[in-house]
């Protein structure tokens, strides 16, 4: 009887230093040792097949397929606002969600351009994890508090031109308030290949809120609104 191994329906030969037997085949143990696992060559569905003991015996066997996952942590993670990836520890500007939609008067502030007042109450942030295997999972935090509401289910898709690695995009839709000024917003990316189990992508909030003396919009910079 001859044992053969297949990866993605392609036969795999034993190679010293890469694929080598680790069991006693004379006793029926056809275990294989995979050395220096590589996502390009080793990730996928494996199957063991054994030829018949004799020509007419019809006792050939094939195992069920087993998936070998070669883990790789994300190469990049970031909080994304308006399709722009924010550097770690960078600042983002959001709008006080307590302001009613009827307040449309906008004060012109240098270097600040506000659009679509009807969307001011709810802010949307995304979190991206790139080139991982398997896909990442994500959790959101405002300060030390984990956010549960407004957290959408993460979307997973293979990277363009690379079917073995994954892009994961999480979403947070949240009403921020002026009390959130200066707080960190954190996307915690969890992956089994991280030594600590997770890494954080964090940004700091600047909150655009309404002036107490008018309905103009003001930028909250080190002052209370």
Buried (B, 14 or more C-beta within 10 A) or exposed (E): BEBBBBBEEEEBEEEEEBBEBEEEEEEEEBEBEBEEEEBEBBBBEBBBBBEEEEEEEEEEEEEEBEEEBBBBBBEEBBBBBEEEBBEEEBEBBBBBBEBEEEBEEBEEEEEEEBEEBEEBBEBBBBBBBBBBBBBBBBBBBBEEEEBEEBBBEBEBEEBEEEEBBBBBBBBBEBBBBBEBBEBBBBBBBBBEBBEEEBBBBBBBBBBBBBEEEEBEBBBBEEEEB
